[in-house]
Amino acid sequence: MTSIGTPLSEADLFEAGRAAREQVPRSAQAEYQPPPGRDPLGILRTQHESRLPWLVELRIERMSSDPFAFYRGTAAIQAADLHAGPNSGAEVIICGDAHLSNFGIFRSPERAMVFDINDFDEAFSGPWEWDVKRLLTSVVLAGRSLGMPPADLKAAVVDAARMYRDGLRNALNLPLYGRYFTPTDMFRRQTLDPDFERMVKRTLKQSEKRTSARVASRTLEEDADGSLRFVEQPPILTRLEPEMRPLIDQVFESYRRSLPPNIALMLSQYTVVDVARRVVGVGSVGTRCFIIALADPTGDVQILQLKEANLSVIEEFGHVPPAFGYLDAELQTEHQGYRVVGCQRILQAVSDPFLGYLNLEQYSFYMRMFRNRNASFEIAAMNRNQFTTYAQACSVVLARAHARSPKASYAAGYMGKGDSFARAVAEWSHAYAVQAEIDYDLFAQAARDGYYAA
């Protein structure tokens, strides 16, 4: 593990970031060179080795729909490519998979609707630039899918990079408490463009259907004995093997021990009703994932999601060692679920109170609420104005997430106030988008040729 080291003042960190330009000029962030021996298809096949074999085909199918869908499932490939490139020399807690579709809205414990990063499977301590480059590359690929003219798209990517720069500096002007607990409010009418506001309202309306109660009503039915059971919808929703059902109570008790006392006490009054496998996402397809129906003494049902946590691609394929000082070193080594939960709580201003973790045999898991009015913005339905504004909003959220780490001031000093960094990473992202499209074509052909067949 690397270490945060002796604490420096934020002013000292800012100056250290400025000084780092001598060793790693900001212009160096523009150049993308494929690393020697690059094997993107081999990386994906390596990932498939630990996945449920009967779901690998579904993962391939989802990633095959277009280059942006492929990109969503290839954080491991990009981590390996980023490892070979320059970085300024400072780590923060990063999302590890900060593409446009991994931001969205959800309901806070106080019942407010907030906008934030919403996927943390790959979160880790790592170079802050890696998140920026992954986000901006997703802007390029998604913008191309919308048919944006090249000049407009280039401007949109640079603007998103500028918003990250400015967002980080603005966040660093807040006291630490404000950086950690001020959620991103996209819904203040006085600050919203009317066109963008319409999109926000549409997404908020869609989120009303994404609740535990709705999942329960649509996926559970009464057996002859009156007990509730999940209704199979293969391959998305399938019943758990009978021999595994006795393990669930053990899993639930292990999970409760990782929770704050108030949540643990509340959940002690729930009963496990049923469990089913459920496929989610694009990159996550094939990992071990379940939904668990719980009933309280009144008969109200809550749905939790139990999801497998593997090594972050930042560590496994990006070869970034864990850093001391961010998470508990022992727990981080023993529980990948702890890593996911810990990083999520750092990166989000408000988080799911049900976040917890456990190990079962050789597998690590984390638990969270399933369907809490969480909804992603539908990129394919955006017009150009909505898309560019959305990309900027994601950049600000990412900056605020990074601002919670001790070395964020270093990043701000490295970027400075000018456009050198913004233009450089925008150029890199266009170059890497070309690489991703080439990889997509190779992937699609390999899938047709049966390269990924068991």
Residue pairs with C-beta under 8 A, 6 or more apart in sequence:
1 321
1 322
1 323
1 324
1 329
2 91
2 321
2 322
2 323
2 324
3 323
3 324
3 325
4 323
4 324
4 325
4 326
4 406
4 407
7 406
8 16
10 172
10 409
11 409
13 90
13 406
13 407
13 409
13 410
13 413
14 409
14 410
14 412
14 413
15 413
16 90
16 410
16 413
17 88
17 90
17 409
17 410
17 411
17 412
17 413
17 414
17 415
18 413
18 414
18 416
20 88
20 89
20 90
20 410
20 413
20 414
21 414
23 89
24 86
24 87
24 88
24 89
26 414
26 415
26 416
26 420
26 421
26 424
27 420
27 424
28 86
28 424
29 86
29 129
29 421
29 424
29 425
29 428
30 423
30 424
30 425
30 427
30 428
31 85
31 428
31 431
32 81
32 85
32 428
32 431
32 432
32 435
33 84
33 85
34 81
34 435
35 80
35 81
35 83
35 84
38 80
38 81
40 74
40 77
40 439
40 442
40 443
41 442
41 443
41 446
41 451
43 76
43 77
43 80
43 317
44 73
44 74
44 76
44 77
44 443
44 452
45 451
45 452
47 76
48 56
48 59
48 286
48 452
50 310
51 59
51 285
51 286
51 287
52 286
52 287
52 288
53 454
54 235
55 235
55 279
55 285
55 286
56 285
56 286
56 452
56 454
57 452
58 235
58 279
58 285
58 286
59 73
59 282
59 283
59 285
59 286
60 447
60 452
62 69
62 73
62 282
62 285
63 69
63 70
63 72
63 73
63 74
63 282
63 283
63 443
64 70
64 443
64 444
64 447
66 145
66 440
67 141
67 144
67 145
67 436
67 437
67 440
68 138
68 141
68 142
68 145
68 379
69 282
70 436
70 439
70 440
70 443
70 444
71 99
71 137
71 138
71 141
71 436
71 440
72 99
72 101
72 138
72 282
72 283
73 282
73 283
73 285
74 283
74 436
74 439
75 96
75 97
75 122
75 134
75 283
75 313
76 313
76 316
76 317
77 317
77 439
78 130
78 133
78 134
78 137
78 432
78 436
79 96
79 122
79 130
79 313
79 314
79 316
79 317
79 318
80 317
80 318
81 432
81 435
82 127
82 129
82 130
82 133
82 318
83 317
83 318
83 319
83 320
87 127
87 129
87 130
88 127
88 128
88 129
88 410
88 411
88 414
89 410
90 127
90 128
90 407
90 410
90 411
90 414
91 125
91 126
91 127
91 128
91 320
91 323
91 405
91 407
92 125
92 126
92 128
92 402
92 404
92 405
92 406
92 407
92 408
92 411
93 123
93 124
93 125
93 326
93 343
93 346
93 347
93 401
93 402
93 404
93 405
94 123
94 124
94 125
94 126
94 127
94 128
94 130
94 131
94 314
94 402
95 102
95 117
95 119
95 120
95 122
95 123
95 131
95 347
95 398
95 401
96 120
96 121
96 122
96 123
96 124
96 126
96 130
96 131
96 312
96 313
96 314
97 119
97 121
97 122
97 134
97 283
97 313
98 117
98 131
98 132
98 134
98 135
98 138
98 394
98 398
99 134
99 135
99 137
99 138
100 135
100 138
100 139
100 142
100 379
100 390
100 391
100 394
101 138
101 376
101 379
102 117
102 118
102 119
103 115
103 116
103 117
103 118
103 376
103 377
103 393
103 394
103 397
104 115
104 116
104 118
104 374
104 375
104 376
104 377
105 113
105 114
105 115
105 186
105 203
105 204
105 207
105 373
105 374
105 375
106 113
106 114
106 116
106 118
106 207
106 352
106 372
106 373
106 374
106 375
107 113
107 114
107 207
107 372
107 373
107 374
108 114
108 183
108 350
109 350
109 353
110 350
112 183
113 187
113 204
113 207
113 373
114 183
114 184
114 185
114 349
114 350
115 183
115 184
115 185
115 186
115 187
115 393
115 397
116 183
116 184
116 347
116 348
116 349
116 350
116 397
116 401
117 347
117 348
117 397
117 398
117 401
118 374
118 376
119 281
120 340
120 343
120 344
120 347
121 283
121 284
121 307
121 309
121 310
121 312
121 340
122 312
122 313
122 314
123 312
123 339
123 340
123 343
123 344
123 347
124 312
124 314
124 315
124 320
124 322
124 339
124 343
125 320
125 322
125 323
125 326
125 327
125 405
126 314
126 318
126 320
127 320
128 402
128 405
128 407
128 408
128 411
129 411
129 425
130 314
130 318
131 398
131 402
132 161
132 164
132 398
132 425
133 425
133 428
133 429
133 432
135 160
135 164
135 394
135 395
135 398
136 157
136 160
136 161
136 425
136 426
136 428
136 429
137 429
137 432
137 433
137 436
139 153
139 156
139 157
139 160
139 391
139 429
140 153
140 157
140 429
140 430
140 432
140 433
141 433
141 436
141 437
142 379
142 387
143 153
143 156
143 157
143 387
143 391
144 153
144 433
145 379
145 380
146 379
146 380
146 382
146 384
146 387
148 156
148 384
148 387
152 384
154 426
154 430
156 387
156 388
156 391
157 391
157 426
157 429
157 430
158 419
158 422
158 423
158 426
159 388
159 391
159 392
160 388
160 391
160 392
160 394
160 395
161 395
161 421
161 422
161 423
161 425
161 426
162 419
162 422
163 392
163 395
163 396
163 399
164 395
164 396
164 398
164 399
164 422
165 399
165 412
165 415
165 417
165 421
165 422
166 399
167 395
167 396
167 397
167 398
167 399
167 400
168 399
168 400
168 402
168 403
168 408
168 411
168 412
168 415
169 412
169 417
170 399
171 179
171 399
171 400
171 403
171 408
172 179
172 403
172 408
172 409
172 412
174 182
174 403
179 400
179 403
179 404
180 349
180 404
181 349
181 350
182 349
182 400
183 349
183 350
184 349
184 393
184 396
184 397
184 400
186 192
186 200
186 393
187 200
187 204
189 197
192 200
193 385
193 389
195 383
195 385
195 386
196 385
196 386
196 389
196 390
199 377
199 381
199 382
199 386
199 390
203 375
203 376
203 377
203 378
204 375
206 375
207 373
207 374
207 375
208 373
210 371
210 372
210 373
210 374
210 375
211 371
211 372
211 373
212 301
212 302
212 303
212 369
212 370
212 371
212 372
213 301
214 371
215 291
215 303
215 370
215 371
216 293
216 301
216 303
219 230
219 231
219 233
219 237
219 276
219 291
220 228
220 229
220 230
220 231
220 273
220 274
220 293
220 301
221 228
221 229
221 231
222 228
222 229
223 229
227 273
227 274
228 273
228 274
228 293
228 295
228 301
229 239
229 274
230 237
230 239
230 274
230 275
230 276
230 291
230 293
231 237
232 238
232 239
232 276
235 279
236 278
236 279
237 276
237 277
237 278
237 279
237 291
238 276
238 277
239 276
239 277
240 248
240 275
240 276
240 277
240 290
245 275
247 360
248 272
248 275
248 292
249 272
250 360
251 306
251 358
251 360
251 365
252 267
252 272
252 292
254 358
254 359
254 360
255 306
255 356
255 357
255 358
255 365
255 367
256 264
256 267
256 268
256 356
257 264
257 358
258 338
258 341
258 356
258 357
258 358
259 267
259 354
259 356
260 353
263 353
263 354
263 356
267 294
267 354
269 296
269 297
270 294
270 295
270 296
270 302
271 294
271 295
272 292
272 293
272 294
273 293
273 294
273 295
273 301
274 292
274 293
275 290
275 291
275 292
275 293
276 290
276 291
277 288
277 289
277 290
278 289
278 290
278 291
278 305
279 285
279 289
280 289
280 305
280 307
284 307
287 307
287 308
287 310
288 307
288 308
288 363
288 365
289 305
289 306
289 307
289 308
290 305
290 306
290 307
291 303
291 304
291 305
291 306
291 370
292 303
292 304
292 305
292 306
293 301
293 302
293 303
294 301
294 302
294 303
294 304
295 301
296 302
302 369
303 369
303 370
303 371
304 354
304 367
304 368
304 369
304 370
305 367
305 368
305 369
305 370
306 365
306 366
306 367
307 365
307 366
307 367
307 368
308 363
308 364
308 365
309 335
309 336
309 337
309 339
309 340
309 357
309 364
309 365
309 366
310 316
310 336
310 364
311 336
312 336
312 339
314 320
315 321
315 322
322 329
322 332
322 333
325 406
326 342
326 346
326 405
327 338
327 339
327 342
327 343
328 338
328 342
331 338
331 342
332 338
332 339
332 342
334 359
335 357
335 358
335 359
335 364
336 364
337 356
337 357
337 358
337 359
337 364
337 365
337 366
337 367
338 357
338 366
340 357
340 366
341 355
341 356
341 357
341 366
344 351
344 352
344 355
345 351
345 355
346 401
346 404
346 405
347 401
347 404
348 401
349 400
352 368
352 369
352 372
354 367
354 368
354 369
355 366
355 367
355 368
356 366
356 367
357 364
357 365
357 366
357 367
358 364
358 365
358 366
358 367
359 365
377 390
379 387
379 390
382 390
402 408
402 411
414 421
415 421
415 422
446 452
